[in-house]
Amino acid sequence: MRPQISQVTGLFQGLSPDLPQAAGGTGIGNAAFTAGQGLPRTAVLPVLPALAGLLPAGGLAEGSVMTVDQSGLLCLALIAGASAAGAWCGVAGVPDLGVVAAAGMGAEPARMMLVPDPGPGWPQVVASMLEACEIVVVRPPDRPLAQARRRLEGAARRGGGVLIAAGEWEGAPVRLRVTQRFWAGIGHGHGSLRACRAEVMAEGRGAAGRPRRRWLWLPAPDGTVTIDETAAAALPGAAGGAARDGRAAGLGTAVRAAR
């Protein structure tokens, strides 16, 4: 299904000297793999059960583009279901990726291709990643130009991949964002962040035209992502250990909290 990439060396061991370098001198690096051994082609890639009700197709439609407001835990949650099922997932432009948090949600780190800094030629890097991965998450360094958007949207359609843009992506048919967030674990001036309740809203065009909202544990105390059935009664401020913190959305913060 995918072109083969001969070898990509270990996630924590640097890059193979035999690999071509991406734009800006950044290698496409991760554990050794042969692309094309991921999931079989289907119309929709699976997501975690807690997220299925937010998406029009109940999963990630192949050949599609969607946006997430920030490159935080929600991005990791979106790739976790497909990764656990065998998909290859790429992440570009997110140097503070929370690998520990991703694994806690069910993602398989050995099937993640990471390019922390794709450089000014990031569209070419992401296009190459779409040839090897079922899902690619990208945080563009600037607002993407129309030419770059069209190129990558075409690459996703041709290869049947899913492109998830962290931030703005004009014309994306599905947009997900966290509208409220309450971190749990802090008592009366002390304690540790253990979990987070988050209200996630999905909106967009076509089948996603009707906004959908859902309260999630993002993450739960055990690091997983589940539906929060108690949110209506516990929020806002009813649970003594809840603390709202809009600044704690970064992947690096998520890793520290998950640890």
C-alpha positions in Angstrom: 0.0 0.0 0.0 2.8 2.4 0.8 6.2 2.9 -0.7 8.9 1.2 1.3 11.4 3.1 3.4 14.4 1.0 3.9 15.4 1.8 7.5 14.7 4.4 10.1 16.8 4.2 13.3 15.7 4.3 16.9 13.5 7.0 18.3 16.1 7.8 21.0 19.2 6.8 19.2 19.6 9.4 16.4 19.3 9.1 12.7 20.7 6.6 10.2 23.4 7.9 8.0 21.9 6.1 5.1 18.6 8.0 5.2 17.9 11.0 3.0 17.7 14.3 4.9 14.5 16.2 5.0 14.4 19.9 4.1 16.4 22.0 6.6 18.7 19.0 7.4 16.1 17.2 9.5 16.1 13.4 9.1 12.9 11.5 9.1 13.7 9.3 12.1 12.2 6.6 14.2 12.4 2.8 14.8 13.2 0.5 11.9 10.2 -0.3 9.8 8.9 -1.2 6.4 6.0 1.1 5.3 3.0 -0.7 4.0 2.8 -3.1 6.9 0.3 -0.9 8.8 -3.5 -1.1 8.6 -5.2 -2.5 5.5 -7.0 0.1 3.4 -10.4 1.0 4.8 -12.7 4.0 4.3 -12.3 5.1 7.9 -9.4 4.7 10.4 -10.4 3.8 13.9 -10.2 6.3 16.8 -10.6 5.8 20.6 -14.2 5.0 21.5 -14.4 8.3 23.5 -13.8 10.3 20.3 -15.9 8.3 17.8 -19.1 10.3 18.6 -17.4 13.6 17.8 -16.5 12.6 14.2 -19.0 12.4 11.3 -17.7 9.1 10.1 -17.1 7.7 13.6 -13.4 7.7 12.8 -10.8 9.4 10.6 -11.9 9.4 7.0 -9.1 8.4 4.6 -7.9 11.1 2.3 -9.2 13.8 4.6 -7.8 16.9 6.4 -8.9 18.1 9.8 -7.7 20.6 12.3 -7.2 20.6 16.1 -6.8 24.0 17.9 -3.6 23.0 19.6 -0.8 20.4 19.4 -1.7 18.9 22.8 -3.2 15.8 24.1 -6.2 16.0 21.8 -3.8 15.4 18.8 -2.3 12.4 20.5 -5.7 11.0 21.4 -6.8 11.3 17.7 -3.9 9.1 16.5 -3.9 6.6 19.4 -6.7 4.4 18.2 -5.3 3.9 14.7 -1.8 3.5 16.1 -2.9 0.8 18.5 -4.6 -1.0 15.6 -1.4 -1.0 13.5 -1.3 2.3 11.7 1.9 4.2 11.1 1.6 7.8 12.4 3.9 10.8 11.6 4.3 14.0 13.6 6.1 17.0 12.2 6.9 20.3 13.8 6.2 19.3 17.4 9.6 19.0 19.2 8.0 18.7 22.6 6.0 15.6 21.6 4.6 13.7 24.6 5.7 10.1 23.7 5.0 8.9 27.3 1.5 10.5 27.1 0.9 9.0 23.7 1.8 5.5 24.9 -0.5 5.9 27.9 -3.4 6.5 25.6 -2.6 3.3 23.6 -0.4 4.6 20.8 2.5 2.5 19.7 5.7 4.6 19.9 7.6 2.1 17.6 5.2 3.0 14.8 5.6 6.8 15.1 7.7 8.7 12.6 9.0 12.0 14.2 10.4 15.1 12.5 10.7 17.6 15.4 11.9 20.5 13.1 11.0 20.1 9.4 12.4 23.6 8.6 11.1 26.0 6.0 10.5 23.1 3.5 7.9 21.5 5.8 5.3 21.0 3.1 7.7 18.7 1.2 8.6 16.8 4.4 4.9 16.3 5.3 4.1 15.2 1.7 6.8 12.5 2.0 5.5 11.4 5.4 2.0 11.0 3.9 3.5 8.5 1.5 4.7 6.4 4.4 2.1 6.9 7.1 -1.6 6.5 7.5 -1.9 9.6 9.7 0.3 12.7 9.8 0.1 15.4 12.4 1.7 18.7 11.5 2.1 22.0 13.3 3.0 24.5 10.6 5.5 27.2 11.6 3.3 29.8 10.0 -0.2 30.1 8.6 -0.1 27.7 5.6 -0.3 29.3 2.2 -3.0 28.2 -0.3 -0.4 26.5 -2.5 1.0 24.4 0.4 -2.6 23.5 1.6 -3.6 22.3 -1.9 -0.5 20.3 -2.3 -0.9 18.4 1.0 -4.6 18.0 0.6 -3.9 16.4 -2.8 -1.2 14.1 -1.3 -3.7 12.9 1.4 -6.4 12.2 -1.2 -4.1 10.3 -3.5 -2.5 8.2 -0.8 -5.6 7.7 1.4 -3.9 9.3 4.4 -5.2 11.6 7.1 -3.7 14.9 7.7 -4.3 16.5 11.1 -3.2 20.1 11.3 -2.5 21.7 14.7 -3.7 25.2 14.3 -5.2 27.0 11.4 -6.0 25.2 8.1 -8.4 27.2 5.9 -11.2 25.1 4.4 -10.8 22.0 6.7 -14.1 20.2 6.8 -13.7 19.1 10.4 -12.4 21.2 13.3 -11.9 20.0 16.9 -11.1 22.3 19.8 -11.0 22.1 23.6 -13.5 24.7 24.9 -13.1 24.1 28.6 -10.4 22.3 30.7 -10.2 21.5 34.4 -7.2 19.8 35.8 -7.8 17.5 38.8 -5.5 16.7 41.7 -4.7 20.1 43.2 -6.3 20.5 46.7 -6.2 23.5 48.9 -3.0 25.0 47.5 -1.1 21.8 47.1 -1.1 18.5 45.2 -0.2 17.1 41.8 -2.0 17.2 38.5 -3.4 13.8 38.0 -6.1 14.1 35.3 -7.9 16.6 33.2 -11.6 17.0 32.3 -12.0 18.7 28.9 -15.0 19.7 26.9 -14.2 19.0 23.2 -16.3 20.5 20.4 -16.3 19.3 16.8 -17.6 21.5 14.0 -17.1 22.1 10.3 -18.8 21.7 7.0 -21.1 19.2 5.4 -21.6 16.2 7.7 -19.7 18.0 10.4 -21.9 21.1 10.1 -23.8 20.4 13.3 -21.5 21.1 16.3 -21.0 18.2 18.7 -19.7 18.5 22.2 -18.4 15.9 24.6 -16.8 15.9 28.0 -13.7 13.7 28.2 -11.1 12.6 30.6 -8.1 13.9 28.6 -6.3 12.2 30.2 -7.9 10.1 33.1 -5.7 9.4 36.2 -4.4 6.2 34.5 -3.4 8.1 31.3 -6.2 6.9 29.1 -8.9 8.9 27.3 -12.5 8.1 28.3 -15.9 9.8 28.3 -16.5 11.8 31.5 -20.0 10.8 32.6 -19.8 12.9 35.8 -18.8 16.2 34.3 -22.2 17.9 34.5 -22.4 17.3 38.2 -18.8 17.9 39.0 -18.1 21.1 37.1 -17.4 23.9 37.3 -15.7 24.0 40.6 -17.9 21.4 42.3 -15.0 18.9 42.6 -12.6 20.1 45.2 -9.6 18.9 43.2 -10.4 20.7 39.9 -8.3 23.5 38.6 -8.8 25.3 35.3 -5.5 25.9 33.4 -5.7 26.8 29.8 -1.9 27.1 29.6 -1.4 23.4 30.4 -2.3 22.2 26.9 1.2 21.7 25.4 2.6 18.3 24.8 5.5 18.9 27.1 3.2 19.7 29.9 1.2 16.7 29.2 4.2 14.4 29.5 5.2 15.9 32.8 1.6 15.5 34.1 1.4 11.9 32.8 4.7 11.0 34.5 
